[in-house]
Amino acid sequence: MRHQDILTRLEREGYHPVYNYRFHPERDWRFAFAWPEDKIALDYLDRHAVDPTRIIEAQLLGWIVLPVTEQIAKGPRLCFYLDRAFARRDAKLDKLIDGSR
C-alpha cells in the first residue's frame, strides 16, 4: 500500500496528519504520518524493520507511536488504534488540567 493511499484514507476518515514529519530535534528521523500537536504518529512498516532506537527516542520525547503494517492500514483496526491513541492523549491532558496524577 502506498503512502498516498494511506494518507487519502486517513483524510477520508477525518484524520489530517502531517506527512513525513521530522520528530527528533537532532536527528533526521521522520514519521510517515504524524499529529505533532498531539504527539501521535503512525510509523508505516513497508518492507522495513522497526528501528527500536528510533521508537524508544520518540517515546522518551512523549510520542505515542503506532507501528502499522499494510494489513492494519487496509483494515478497520487503523481507525480503532488512532481513536484509542487520541483518547489516551486527551485523558492524559484532562488529568494534567485537573491537577491529578
Contacts in CASP RR format, 6 or more apart in sequence:
PFRMAT RR
TARGET T0000
AUTHOR 0000-0000-0000
METHOD contacts of the structure
MODEL  1
MRHQDILTRLEREGYHPVYNYRFHPERDWRFAFAWPEDKIALDYLDRHAV
DPTRIIEAQLLGWIVLPVTEQIAKGPRLCFYLDRAFARRDAKLDKLIDGS
R
1 46 0 8 1.000
1 70 0 8 1.000
1 73 0 8 1.000
1 74 0 8 1.000
3 19 0 8 1.000
3 32 0 8 1.000
3 44 0 8 1.000
3 46 0 8 1.000
6 32 0 8 1.000
6 33 0 8 1.000
6 42 0 8 1.000
6 44 0 8 1.000
6 73 0 8 1.000
7 17 0 8 1.000
7 19 0 8 1.000
7 33 0 8 1.000
9 73 0 8 1.000
9 78 0 8 1.000
10 16 0 8 1.000
10 17 0 8 1.000
10 33 0 8 1.000
10 78 0 8 1.000
13 79 0 8 1.000
15 35 0 8 1.000
15 79 0 8 1.000
15 82 0 8 1.000
17 33 0 8 1.000
17 34 0 8 1.000
17 35 0 8 1.000
17 42 0 8 1.000
18 33 0 8 1.000
18 34 0 8 1.000
18 35 0 8 1.000
18 36 0 8 1.000
19 32 0 8 1.000
19 33 0 8 1.000
20 30 0 8 1.000
20 31 0 8 1.000
20 32 0 8 1.000
21 30 0 8 1.000
21 31 0 8 1.000
21 33 0 8 1.000
21 34 0 8 1.000
21 36 0 8 1.000
21 41 0 8 1.000
22 28 0 8 1.000
22 29 0 8 1.000
22 30 0 8 1.000
23 29 0 8 1.000
23 30 0 8 1.000
23 31 0 8 1.000
23 34 0 8 1.000
23 36 0 8 1.000
23 41 0 8 1.000
23 58 0 8 1.000
23 61 0 8 1.000
23 63 0 8 1.000
24 54 0 8 1.000
24 57 0 8 1.000
24 58 0 8 1.000
24 61 0 8 1.000
27 57 0 8 1.000
29 54 0 8 1.000
29 57 0 8 1.000
29 58 0 8 1.000
31 41 0 8 1.000
31 42 0 8 1.000
31 43 0 8 1.000
31 58 0 8 1.000
31 65 0 8 1.000
32 41 0 8 1.000
32 42 0 8 1.000
32 43 0 8 1.000
32 44 0 8 1.000
33 41 0 8 1.000
33 42 0 8 1.000
33 44 0 8 1.000
34 40 0 8 1.000
34 41 0 8 1.000
34 42 0 8 1.000
35 41 0 8 1.000
35 86 0 8 1.000
38 64 0 8 1.000
38 86 0 8 1.000
38 89 0 8 1.000
39 61 0 8 1.000
39 62 0 8 1.000
39 63 0 8 1.000
39 64 0 8 1.000
39 89 0 8 1.000
40 63 0 8 1.000
40 64 0 8 1.000
40 66 0 8 1.000
40 82 0 8 1.000
40 85 0 8 1.000
40 86 0 8 1.000
40 89 0 8 1.000
41 58 0 8 1.000
41 63 0 8 1.000
41 64 0 8 1.000
41 65 0 8 1.000
41 66 0 8 1.000
42 66 0 8 1.000
42 68 0 8 1.000
42 82 0 8 1.000
43 50 0 8 1.000
43 55 0 8 1.000
43 65 0 8 1.000
43 66 0 8 1.000
43 67 0 8 1.000
43 68 0 8 1.000
44 68 0 8 1.000
44 73 0 8 1.000
45 67 0 8 1.000
45 68 0 8 1.000
45 69 0 8 1.000
45 70 0 8 1.000
46 70 0 8 1.000
50 67 0 8 1.000
55 65 0 8 1.000
55 67 0 8 1.000
58 65 0 8 1.000
59 65 0 8 1.000
64 85 0 8 1.000
64 88 0 8 1.000
64 89 0 8 1.000
66 81 0 8 1.000
66 82 0 8 1.000
66 85 0 8 1.000
68 78 0 8 1.000
68 81 0 8 1.000
72 78 0 8 1.000
72 81 0 8 1.000
95 101 0 8 1.000
END
